Amino acid sequence: MGDGVNGPALRAVIADDQALVRTGFGMILAADGIEVTAEAADGAEAVDAVRRTRPDVVLMDIRMPRMDGIEATRRILGSGPDGSGGTRVIILTTYDLDHYVYAALTAGASGFLLKDVTPEHLVAAVRLVRCGDALLAPTITRRLIERFAHRQESPQTGLRRDLSGLTPRELEVLRLLATGLSNAELADRLFLSPTTVKTHVGRILSKLDLRDRVQAVVLAYESGLISPQGPPDTGTG
């Protein structure tokens, strides 16, 4: 299977303080035609590498010396067109419920992978995120958000948005999306075509100025649209 549709090769930066991890992941990506433009041993090096090489995706370890992956993610994704240039960040972690993962998602990461990921899953994840999708399995989304969303109660959170611009249907889609449902599951639940659901999700992200559906999930909890204490009230069918 080729890379993008008539497009340039997918480019990635690998940031991890363990040389063995960087080398292993680099070999896996290269074997699938993904160009590793740089490696970084800490967050500061990662930020510099992104500014120099403009990759599509960064594989970002959370715990690194000098600057951790959360701060590096924040700087990369908060630096605007001149900095991130559309770069997406995938967080690398050892534990799927590491509370740092939630902080990284609120900083703008598009999802996360466990470090024992299979080569096939690693490549698929990089390609998926490069296409603008988010990388969080529904069960992980629910566990992660429900466990940590209630701890992020500061009204100053950067993800607070006015939801008044959403239509009733878009609010319904956002509520269900926040429970971790995929587009196919949303389509089944709402008796809509997958294409229509994708259009609704796209409009939600555009109206709320969000990068991807992970950010939409975080926003739904932090705005109080749904509560970690229970499932959303989605009305009757």
Accessible surface in RSA format (square Angstrom, percent):
REM  Atomic radii and reference values for relative SASA: ProtOr
REM  Chains: A
REM  Algorithm: Lee & Richards
REM  Probe-radius: 1.40
REM  Slices: 20
REM RES _ NUM      All-atoms   Total-Side   Main-Chain    Non-polar    All polar
REM                ABS   REL    ABS   REL    ABS   REL    ABS   REL    ABS   REL
RES MET A   1   239.43 124.0 156.96 103.9  82.48 196.4 130.85 111.2 108.59 143.9
RES GLY A   2    63.12  77.8   0.00   N/A  63.12  77.8  40.40 110.9  22.72  50.9
RES ASP A   3    46.44  32.5  17.94  17.9  28.50  67.4  19.34  45.5  27.10  27.0
RES GLY A   4    31.43  38.8   0.00   N/A  31.43  38.8  19.54  53.6  11.88  26.6
RES VAL A   5   142.89  94.0 115.61 104.7  27.28  65.7 121.54 105.6  21.35  57.9
RES ASN A   6   157.26 108.5 107.76 104.1  49.51 119.2  41.91 100.9 115.36 111.5
RES GLY A   7    36.33  44.8   0.00   N/A  36.33  44.8  17.13  47.0  19.20  43.0
RES PRO A   8   106.24  77.4  92.89  84.7  13.35  48.5 105.19  86.8   1.05   6.5
RES ALA A   9    47.31  43.5  35.73  55.1  11.58  26.3  37.35  52.6   9.96  26.4
RES LEU A  10     1.00   0.6   1.00   0.7   0.00   0.0   1.00   0.7   0.00   0.0
RES ARG A  11    70.26  29.5  70.26  35.8   0.00   0.0  23.73  32.4  46.52  28.2
RES ALA A  12     0.00   0.0   0.00   0.0   0.00   0.0   0.00   0.0   0.00   0.0
RES VAL A  13     0.00   0.0   0.00   0.0   0.00   0.0   0.00   0.0   0.00   0.0
RES ILE A  14     0.00   0.0   0.00   0.0   0.00   0.0   0.00   0.0   0.00   0.0
RES ALA A  15     0.00   0.0   0.00   0.0   0.00   0.0   0.00   0.0   0.00   0.0
RES ASP A  16     0.00   0.0   0.00   0.0   0.00   0.0   0.00   0.0   0.00   0.0
RES ASP A  17    62.97  44.1  39.19  39.0  23.78  56.2   7.38  17.4  55.59  55.4
RES GLN A  18    96.44  53.9  92.07  67.3   4.36  10.4  29.12  62.0  67.32  51.1
RES ALA A  19    61.25  56.3  54.09  83.5   7.16  16.3  54.89  77.3   6.36  16.9
RES LEU A  20   150.81  84.0 143.03 102.3   7.78  19.6 145.21 102.0   5.60  15.1
RES VAL A  21    27.57  18.1  21.85  19.8   5.72  13.8  27.57  24.0   0.00   0.0
RES ARG A  22    37.35  15.7  37.35  19.0   0.00   0.0   0.21   0.3  37.14  22.5
RES THR A  23    68.72  48.9  65.15  66.1   3.56   8.5  46.12  61.9  22.60  34.2
RES GLY A  24    28.54  35.2   0.00   N/A  28.54  35.2  27.53  75.6   1.00   2.2
RES PHE A  25    17.03   8.5  17.03  10.5   0.00   0.0  17.03  10.3   0.00   0.0
RES GLY A  26     9.13  11.3   0.00   N/A   9.13  11.3   8.04  22.1   1.09   2.4
RES MET A  27   131.71  68.2 122.17  80.9   9.54  22.7 106.93  90.9  24.78  32.8
RES ILE A  28    44.59  25.4  38.21  28.5   6.37  15.4  42.70  30.7   1.89   5.1
RES LEU A  29     0.00   0.0   0.00   0.0   0.00   0.0   0.00   0.0   0.00   0.0
RES ALA A  30    63.52  58.4  45.40  70.1  18.12  41.2  47.65  67.1  15.87  42.1
RES ALA A  31    95.13  87.5  48.64  75.1  46.49 105.7  62.43  87.9  32.69  86.6
RES ASP A  32    63.22  44.3  48.02  47.8  15.20  35.9  10.31  24.3  52.90  52.8
RES GLY A  33    48.13  59.4   0.00   N/A  48.13  59.4  37.82 103.8  10.31  23.1
RES ILE A  34     1.98   1.1   0.00   0.0   1.98   4.8   0.48   0.3   1.50   4.1
RES GLU A  35    83.06  47.7  74.72  56.5   8.34  19.9  35.68  69.0  47.38  38.7
RES VAL A  36    42.29  27.8  16.68  15.1  25.61  61.7  16.68  14.5  25.61  69.5
RES THR A  37    29.97  21.3   3.23   3.3  26.74  63.7   7.34   9.9  22.63  34.2
RES ALA A  38    16.44  15.1   5.82   9.0  10.62  24.2  16.44  23.1   0.00   0.0
RES GLU A  39    84.48  48.5  59.35  44.9  25.13  59.8  21.82  42.2  62.66  51.2
RES ALA A  40     0.98   0.9   0.00   0.0   0.98   2.2   0.98   1.4   0.00   0.0
RES ALA A  41    34.44  31.7  33.41  51.6   1.03   2.3  33.41  47.0   1.03   2.7
RES ASP A  42    10.16   7.1  10.16  10.1   0.00   0.0   0.06   0.1  10.10  10.1
RES GLY A  43     0.00   0.0   0.00   N/A   0.00   0.0   0.00   0.0   0.00   0.0
RES ALA A  44    27.53  25.3  20.75  32.0   6.78  15.4  22.14  31.2   5.39  14.3
RES GLU A  45    73.61  42.3  68.33  51.7   5.29  12.6  26.99  52.2  46.62  38.1
RES ALA A  46     0.00   0.0   0.00   0.0   0.00   0.0   0.00   0.0   0.00   0.0
RES VAL A  47     7.98   5.2   7.94   7.2   0.04   0.1   7.94   6.9   0.04   0.1
RES ASP A  48    70.79  49.6  68.76  68.4   2.03   4.8  20.46  48.2  50.33  50.2
RES ALA A  49     0.59   0.5   0.59   0.9   0.00   0.0   0.59   0.8   0.00   0.0
RES VAL A  50     0.92   0.6   0.92   0.8   0.00   0.0   0.92   0.8   0.00   0.0
RES ARG A  51   121.73  51.1 111.66  56.9  10.07  24.0  38.97  53.3  82.75  50.2
RES ARG A  52   148.46  62.3 112.85  57.5  35.60  84.8  63.52  86.8  84.94  51.5
RES THR A  53    21.35  15.2  15.70  15.9   5.65  13.5  20.63  27.7   0.72   1.1
RES ARG A  54   114.44  48.0 102.23  52.1  12.20  29.1  48.36  66.1  66.08  40.0
RES PRO A  55     3.68   2.7   0.00   0.0   3.68  13.4   0.10   0.1   3.58  22.2
RES ASP A  56    39.36  27.6  34.93  34.8   4.43  10.5   5.35  12.6  34.01  33.9
RES VAL A  57     0.00   0.0   0.00   0.0   0.00   0.0   0.00   0.0   0.00   0.0
RES VAL A  58     0.00   0.0   0.00   0.0   0.00   0.0   0.00   0.0   0.00   0.0
RES LEU A  59     0.00   0.0   0.00   0.0   0.00   0.0   0.00   0.0   0.00   0.0
RES MET A  60     0.00   0.0   0.00   0.0   0.00   0.0   0.00   0.0   0.00   0.0
RES ASP A  61     7.64   5.3   7.64   7.6   0.00   0.0   0.00   0.0   7.64   7.6
RES ILE A  62     4.57   2.6   4.57   3.4   0.00   0.0   4.57   3.3   0.00   0.0
RES ARG A  63   128.69  54.0 120.69  61.5   8.00  19.1  67.87  92.8  60.82  36.9
RES MET A  64    17.57   9.1   0.00   0.0  17.57  41.8   3.75   3.2  13.81  18.3
RES PRO A  65    75.42  55.0  63.09  57.5  12.33  44.8  74.70  61.7   0.72   4.5
RES ARG A  66   186.17  78.2 126.38  64.4  59.79 142.4  73.92 101.0 112.25  68.0
RES MET A  67    26.25  13.6  20.59  13.6   5.66  13.5  26.24  22.3   0.01   0.0
RES ASP A  68    55.29  38.7  50.04  49.8   5.25  12.4  14.75  34.7  40.53  40.4
RES GLY A  69     0.00   0.0   0.00   N/A   0.00   0.0   0.00   0.0   0.00   0.0
RES ILE A  70    13.00   7.4  13.00   9.7   0.00   0.0  13.00   9.4   0.00   0.0
RES GLU A  71    53.82  30.9  53.55  40.5   0.27   0.6  23.71  45.9  30.11  24.6
RES ALA A  72     0.00   0.0   0.00   0.0   0.00   0.0   0.00   0.0   0.00   0.0
RES THR A  73     0.00   0.0   0.00   0.0   0.00   0.0   0.00   0.0   0.00   0.0
RES ARG A  74   112.35  47.2 108.63  55.4   3.72   8.9  52.56  71.8  59.80  36.2
RES ARG A  75   114.16  47.9 105.37  53.7   8.79  20.9  28.31  38.7  85.85  52.0
RES ILE A  76     3.37   1.9   0.66   0.5   2.71   6.5   3.37   2.4   0.00   0.0
RES LEU A  77    15.50   8.6   2.24   1.6  13.26  33.3   2.52   1.8  12.98  34.9
RES GLY A  78    66.10  81.5   0.00   N/A  66.10  81.5  32.29  88.6  33.80  75.7
RES SER A  79    39.97  33.8  11.51  15.4  28.46  65.6  22.72  48.4  17.25  24.2
RES GLY A  80    29.32  36.2   0.00   N/A  29.32  36.2  28.23  77.5   1.08   2.4
RES PRO A  81   122.99  89.6 104.91  95.6  18.07  65.7 112.00  92.5  10.99  68.3
RES ASP A  82   122.01  85.5 113.13 112.6   8.89  21.0  35.11  82.6  86.90  86.7
RES GLY A  83     5.48   6.8   0.00   N/A   5.48   6.8   5.34  14.7   0.14   0.3
RES SER A  84    13.27  11.2  12.72  17.0   0.55   1.3   0.13   0.3  13.14  18.4
RES GLY A  85    51.29  63.3   0.00   N/A  51.29  63.3  19.35  53.1  31.94  71.5
RES GLY A  86    59.48  73.3   0.00   N/A  59.48  73.3  41.54 114.0  17.94  40.2
RES THR A  87     2.45   1.7   0.37   0.4   2.08   5.0   0.00   0.0   2.45   3.7
RES ARG A  88    46.44  19.5  46.43  23.7   0.01   0.0   1.99   2.7  44.44  26.9
RES VAL A  89     0.08   0.1   0.00   0.0   0.08   0.2   0.00   0.0   0.08   0.2
RES ILE A  90     0.00   0.0   0.00   0.0   0.00   0.0   0.00   0.0   0.00   0.0
RES ILE A  91     0.00   0.0   0.00   0.0   0.00   0.0   0.00   0.0   0.00   0.0
RES LEU A  92     0.00   0.0   0.00   0.0   0.00   0.0   0.00   0.0   0.00   0.0
RES THR A  93     4.55   3.2   1.42   1.4   3.13   7.5   3.13   4.2   1.42   2.1
RES THR A  94    82.59  58.7  64.60  65.5  17.99  42.9  44.82  60.2  37.77  57.1
RES TYR A  95   142.68  66.6 139.78  79.5   2.90   7.5  98.29  73.9  44.39  54.7
RES ASP A  96    36.90  25.8  34.17  34.0   2.73   6.4   3.90   9.2  33.00  32.9
RES LEU A  97    38.24  21.3  29.98  21.4   8.26  20.8  31.30  22.0   6.94  18.7
RES ASP A  98    11.26   7.9   2.87   2.9   8.39  19.8   9.51  22.4   1.75   1.7
RES HIS A  99    97.02  53.0  91.82  63.8   5.20  13.3  56.92  58.7  40.09  46.7
RES TYR A 100    74.88  35.0  74.88  42.6   0.00   0.0  31.11  23.4  43.76  53.9
RES VAL A 101     0.00   0.0   0.00   0.0   0.00   0.0   0.00   0.0   0.00   0.0
RES TYR A 102     1.06   0.5   1.06   0.6   0.00   0.0   1.06   0.8   0.00   0.0
RES ALA A 103    28.20  25.9  26.14  40.3   2.05   4.7  27.63  38.9   0.57   1.5
RES ALA A 104     0.00   0.0   0.00   0.0   0.00   0.0   0.00   0.0   0.00   0.0
RES LEU A 105     0.00   0.0   0.00   0.0   0.00   0.0   0.00   0.0   0.00   0.0
RES THR A 106    39.43  28.0  22.50  22.8  16.93  40.3  11.16  15.0  28.27  42.7
RES ALA A 107    17.12  15.7   0.00   0.0  17.12  38.9   7.43  10.5   9.69  25.7
RES GLY A 108     2.01   2.5   0.00   N/A   2.01   2.5   1.93   5.3   0.08   0.2
RES ALA A 109     0.00   0.0   0.00   0.0   0.00   0.0   0.00   0.0   0.00   0.0
RES SER A 110     0.03   0.0   0.03   0.0   0.00   0.0   0.00   0.0   0.03   0.0
RES GLY A 111     0.00   0.0   0.00   N/A   0.00   0.0   0.00   0.0   0.00   0.0
RES PHE A 112    16.46   8.2   7.17   4.4   9.29  24.2   7.17   4.3   9.29  26.6
RES LEU A 113     6.27   3.5   4.28   3.1   1.99   5.0   6.27   4.4   0.00   0.0
RES LEU A 114    59.93  33.4  56.09  40.1   3.84   9.7  56.09  39.4   3.84  10.3
RES LYS A 115    47.36  23.1  32.87  20.2  14.48  34.5  24.91  22.4  22.44  23.9
RES ASP A 116   122.53  85.8  92.67  92.2  29.86  70.6  51.59 121.4  70.94  70.7
RES VAL A 117    23.07  15.2   2.98   2.7  20.09  48.4  11.00   9.6  12.07  32.7
RES THR A 118    74.51  53.0  70.92  71.9   3.59   8.5  67.64  90.8   6.87  10.4
RES PRO A 119    66.24  48.3  65.60  59.8   0.63   2.3  66.22  54.7   0.02   0.1
RES GLU A 120   130.57  75.0 120.43  91.1  10.14  24.2  75.27 145.6  55.31  45.2
RES HIS A 121    93.44  51.1  88.41  61.5   5.03  12.9  61.93  63.8  31.51  36.7
RES LEU A 122     0.16   0.1   0.16   0.1   0.00   0.0   0.16   0.1   0.00   0.0
RES VAL A 123    18.66  12.3  18.66  16.9   0.00   0.0  18.66  16.2   0.00   0.0
RES ALA A 124    56.52  52.0  46.79  72.2   9.73  22.1  53.16  74.9   3.36   8.9
RES ALA A 125     1.28   1.2   0.00   0.0   1.28   2.9   1.22   1.7   0.06   0.2
RES VAL A 126     0.00   0.0   0.00   0.0   0.00   0.0   0.00   0.0   0.00   0.0
RES ARG A 127    52.69  22.1  51.97  26.5   0.72   1.7  41.72  57.0  10.96   6.6
RES LEU A 128    70.50  39.3  64.78  46.3   5.72  14.4  70.02  49.2   0.48   1.3
RES VAL A 129     0.00   0.0   0.00   0.0   0.00   0.0   0.00   0.0   0.00   0.0
RES ARG A 130    60.75  25.5  41.20  21.0  19.54  46.5  14.36  19.6  46.38  28.1
RES CYS A 131   107.61  81.4  68.31  76.2  39.31  92.4  30.11  76.3  77.51  83.6
RES GLY A 132    26.36  32.5   0.00   N/A  26.36  32.5  11.57  31.7  14.80  33.1
RES ASP A 133    60.48  42.4  54.93  54.7   5.55  13.1  15.01  35.3  45.47  45.4
RES ALA A 134    11.40  10.5   1.32   2.0  10.07  22.9   1.32   1.9  10.07  26.7
RES LEU A 135    18.03  10.0  17.25  12.3   0.78   2.0  17.79  12.5   0.23   0.6
RES LEU A 136    30.08  16.7   5.79   4.1  24.29  61.1   9.27   6.5  20.81  56.0
RES ALA A 137    54.63  50.2  40.44  62.4  14.19  32.3  46.41  65.4   8.22  21.8
RES PRO A 138    45.59  33.2  45.22  41.2   0.37   1.4  45.59  37.6   0.00   0.0
RES THR A 139    78.62  55.9  77.32  78.4   1.30   3.1  62.03  83.3  16.59  25.1
RES ILE A 140    28.00  15.9  28.00  20.9   0.00   0.0  28.00  20.2   0.00   0.0
RES THR A 141     4.56   3.2   4.56   4.6   0.00   0.0   0.77   1.0   3.79   5.7
RES ARG A 142    79.80  33.5  79.75  40.7   0.05   0.1  30.21  41.3  49.60  30.1
RES ARG A 143   106.06  44.5  98.34  50.1   7.72  18.4  50.53  69.1  55.53  33.7
RES LEU A 144     0.00   0.0   0.00   0.0   0.00   0.0   0.00   0.0   0.00   0.0
RES ILE A 145     0.14   0.1   0.14   0.1   0.00   0.0   0.14   0.1   0.00   0.0
RES GLU A 146    76.07  43.7  66.75  50.5   9.32  22.2  11.53  22.3  64.54  52.7
RES ARG A 147   116.34  48.8 107.47  54.8   8.88  21.1  35.11  48.0  81.24  49.2
RES PHE A 148     4.84   2.4   4.84   3.0   0.00   0.0   4.84   2.9   0.00   0.0
RES ALA A 149     7.21   6.6   1.39   2.2   5.81  13.2   1.55   2.2   5.66  15.0
RES HIS A 150    78.65  43.0  70.61  49.1   8.04  20.6  55.22  56.9  23.43  27.3
RES ARG A 151   135.43  56.9 103.90  53.0  31.53  75.1  44.36  60.6  91.06  55.2
RES GLN A 152    70.24  39.3  62.34  45.6   7.90  18.8   7.70  16.4  62.54  47.4
RES GLU A 153   127.51  73.2 108.71  82.2  18.80  44.8  42.97  83.1  84.54  69.0
RES SER A 154    57.78  48.8  47.77  63.8  10.01  23.1  46.55  99.1  11.23  15.7
RES PRO A 155    97.04  70.7  81.75  74.5  15.29  55.6  81.82  67.6  15.22  94.6
RES GLN A 156   149.14  83.4 121.38  88.7  27.75  66.1  67.89 144.5  81.25  61.6
RES THR A 157    31.57  22.5  15.12  15.3  16.46  39.2  18.18  24.4  13.39  20.2
RES GLY A 158    68.27  84.2   0.00   N/A  68.27  84.2  43.29 118.8  24.99  56.0
RES LEU A 159    13.65   7.6  13.47   9.6   0.18   0.5  13.47   9.5   0.18   0.5
RES ARG A 160    98.08  41.2  82.85  42.2  15.23  36.3  39.21  53.6  58.87  35.7
RES ARG A 161    75.48  31.7  55.16  28.1  20.32  48.4  31.47  43.0  44.01  26.7
RES ASP A 162   111.33  78.0  85.57  85.2  25.76  60.9  46.03 108.3  65.30  65.1
RES LEU A 163    29.34  16.3  24.70  17.7   4.65  11.7  25.04  17.6   4.31  11.6
RES SER A 164    95.66  80.8  56.60  75.5  39.06  90.0  53.47 113.9  42.19  59.1
RES GLY A 165    52.78  65.1   0.00   N/A  52.78  65.1  39.64 108.8  13.14  29.4
RES LEU A 166    11.66   6.5   0.31   0.2  11.35  28.5   0.60   0.4  11.06  29.8
RES THR A 167    60.21  42.8  56.49  57.3   3.72   8.9  57.25  76.9   2.96   4.5
RES PRO A 168   115.53  84.2 107.46  98.0   8.07  29.3 110.42  91.2   5.12  31.8
RES ARG A 169    85.89  36.1  81.47  41.5   4.42  10.5  28.07  38.4  57.81  35.0
RES GLU A 170     4.62   2.7   4.62   3.5   0.00   0.0   0.30   0.6   4.32   3.5
RES LEU A 171    39.87  22.2  39.87  28.5   0.00   0.0  39.87  28.0   0.00   0.0
RES GLU A 172    41.24  23.7  41.24  31.2   0.00   0.0  10.13  19.6  31.11  25.4
RES VAL A 173     0.00   0.0   0.00   0.0   0.00   0.0   0.00   0.0   0.00   0.0
RES LEU A 174     0.00   0.0   0.00   0.0   0.00   0.0   0.00   0.0   0.00   0.0
RES ARG A 175    62.92  26.4  62.92  32.1   0.00   0.0   0.90   1.2  62.02  37.6
RES LEU A 176     2.11   1.2   2.11   1.5   0.00   0.0   2.11   1.5   0.00   0.0
RES LEU A 177     1.85   1.0   0.42   0.3   1.43   3.6   0.42   0.3   1.43   3.9
RES ALA A 178     0.10   0.1   0.00   0.0   0.10   0.2   0.00   0.0   0.10   0.3
RES THR A 179    22.57  16.1  22.33  22.6   0.24   0.6  19.96  26.8   2.61   4.0
RES GLY A 180     7.37   9.1   0.00   N/A   7.37   9.1   4.73  13.0   2.64   5.9
RES LEU A 181    20.76  11.6  18.33  13.1   2.43   6.1  18.33  12.9   2.43   6.5
RES SER A 182    44.69  37.8  38.62  51.5   6.08  14.0  39.53  84.2   5.16   7.2
RES ASN A 183    39.80  27.4  36.55  35.3   3.25   7.8  16.03  38.6  23.77  23.0
RES ALA A 184    61.66  56.7  57.10  88.1   4.56  10.4  58.07  81.8   3.59   9.5
RES GLU A 185    77.14  44.3  73.69  55.8   3.44   8.2  30.84  59.6  46.30  37.8
RES LEU A 186     0.00   0.0   0.00   0.0   0.00   0.0   0.00   0.0   0.00   0.0
RES ALA A 187     5.24   4.8   3.81   5.9   1.44   3.3   4.02   5.7   1.22   3.2
RES ASP A 188   110.14  77.1  95.35  94.9  14.79  35.0  32.19  75.8  77.95  77.7
RES ARG A 189   125.20  52.6 109.56  55.8  15.64  37.2  41.89  57.3  83.31  50.5
RES LEU A 190    13.84   7.7   5.72   4.1   8.12  20.4   8.46   5.9   5.38  14.5
RES PHE A 191   163.17  81.6 131.37  81.4  31.80  82.7 141.19  85.6  21.97  62.9
RES LEU A 192    44.29  24.7  28.62  20.5  15.67  39.4  35.09  24.6   9.20  24.8
RES SER A 193    55.25  46.7  43.27  57.7  11.97  27.6  43.88  93.4  11.36  15.9
RES PRO A 194    83.63  61.0  81.58  74.4   2.06   7.5  81.92  67.6   1.71  10.7
RES THR A 195   102.19  72.7  98.21  99.6   3.99   9.5  66.13  88.8  36.07  54.5
RES THR A 196    51.71  36.8  48.28  49.0   3.43   8.2  26.65  35.8  25.06  37.9
RES VAL A 197     0.00   0.0   0.00   0.0   0.00   0.0   0.00   0.0   0.00   0.0
RES LYS A 198   144.13  70.3 141.03  86.5   3.11   7.4  83.59  75.2  60.55  64.5
RES THR A 199    57.18  40.7  47.71  48.4   9.47  22.6  35.80  48.1  21.38  32.3
RES HIS A 200    25.03  13.7  25.03  17.4   0.00   0.0  19.69  20.3   5.33   6.2
RES VAL A 201    10.38   6.8  10.38   9.4   0.00   0.0  10.38   9.0   0.00   0.0
RES GLY A 202    36.56  45.1   0.00   N/A  36.56  45.1  30.82  84.6   5.74  12.9
RES ARG A 203   127.61  53.6 124.91  63.7   2.69   6.4  31.24  42.7  96.37  58.4
RES ILE A 204     0.25   0.1   0.25   0.2   0.00   0.0   0.25   0.2   0.00   0.0
RES LEU A 205    30.24  16.8  29.52  21.1   0.72   1.8  29.64  20.8   0.60   1.6
RES SER A 206    89.16  75.3  61.86  82.6  27.30  62.9  34.82  74.2  54.34  76.1
RES LYS A 207   101.98  49.8  65.14  40.0  36.84  87.7  60.38  54.3  41.60  44.3
RES LEU A 208     6.05   3.4   4.52   3.2   1.53   3.8   6.05   4.2   0.00   0.0
RES ASP A 209   117.24  82.1 103.52 103.0  13.71  32.4  27.49  64.7  89.75  89.5
RES LEU A 210    16.58   9.2   0.92   0.7  15.65  39.3   3.56   2.5  13.02  35.0
RES ARG A 211    81.94  34.4  58.17  29.7  23.77  56.6  21.41  29.3  60.53  36.7
RES ASP A 212     0.79   0.6   0.65   0.7   0.14   0.3   0.79   1.9   0.00   0.0
RES ARG A 213    40.39  17.0  39.09  19.9   1.30   3.1  17.91  24.5  22.48  13.6
RES VAL A 214     2.31   1.5   1.70   1.5   0.62   1.5   2.31   2.0   0.00   0.0
RES GLN A 215     6.71   3.8   6.71   4.9   0.00   0.0   1.35   2.9   5.36   4.1
RES ALA A 216     0.06   0.1   0.06   0.1   0.00   0.0   0.06   0.1   0.00   0.0
RES VAL A 217     6.11   4.0   6.11   5.5   0.00   0.0   6.11   5.3   0.00   0.0
RES VAL A 218     0.00   0.0   0.00   0.0   0.00   0.0   0.00   0.0   0.00   0.0
RES LEU A 219     0.00   0.0   0.00   0.0   0.00   0.0   0.00   0.0   0.00   0.0
RES ALA A 220     0.00   0.0   0.00   0.0   0.00   0.0   0.00   0.0   0.00   0.0
RES TYR A 221    16.84   7.9   4.36   2.5  12.49  32.5   0.08   0.1  16.76  20.7
RES GLU A 222     8.39   4.8   1.86   1.4   6.53  15.5   4.33   8.4   4.06   3.3
RES SER A 223    33.64  28.4   5.70   7.6  27.94  64.4   7.00  14.9  26.64  37.3
RES GLY A 224    58.82  72.5   0.00   N/A  58.82  72.5  31.12  85.4  27.71  62.1
RES LEU A 225    34.85  19.4  12.94   9.3  21.91  55.1  19.05  13.4  15.80  42.5
RES ILE A 226     8.98   5.1   1.53   1.1   7.45  18.0   7.76   5.6   1.22   3.3
RES SER A 227    51.68  43.7  45.31  60.5   6.36  14.7  42.78  91.1   8.89  12.5
RES PRO A 228    29.33  21.4  15.70  14.3  13.63  49.5  15.82  13.1  13.51  84.0
RES GLN A 229   146.87  82.1 108.51  79.3  38.36  91.3  68.41 145.6  78.46  59.5
RES GLY A 230    31.58  38.9   0.00   N/A  31.58  38.9  25.44  69.8   6.14  13.8
RES PRO A 231   128.06  93.3 101.56  92.6  26.50  96.3 108.50  89.6  19.56 121.6
RES PRO A 232    21.81  15.9   5.29   4.8  16.52  60.0  10.38   8.6  11.43  71.0
RES ASP A 233   123.10  86.2 102.71 102.2  20.39  48.2  45.39 106.8  77.71  77.5
RES THR A 234    39.36  28.0  25.22  25.6  14.14  33.7   8.18  11.0  31.17  47.1
RES GLY A 235    56.18  69.3   0.00   N/A  56.18  69.3  35.12  96.4  21.06  47.2
RES THR A 236   149.67 106.5 112.24 113.8  37.43  89.2  81.58 109.6  68.09 102.9
RES GLY A 237    93.91 115.8   0.00   N/A  93.91 115.8  55.92 153.5  37.99  85.1
END  Absolute sums over single chains surface
CHAIN  1 A    11267.7       8529.4       2738.4       6228.9       5038.8
END  Absolute sums over all chains
TOTAL         11267.7       8529.4       2738.4       6228.9       5038.8
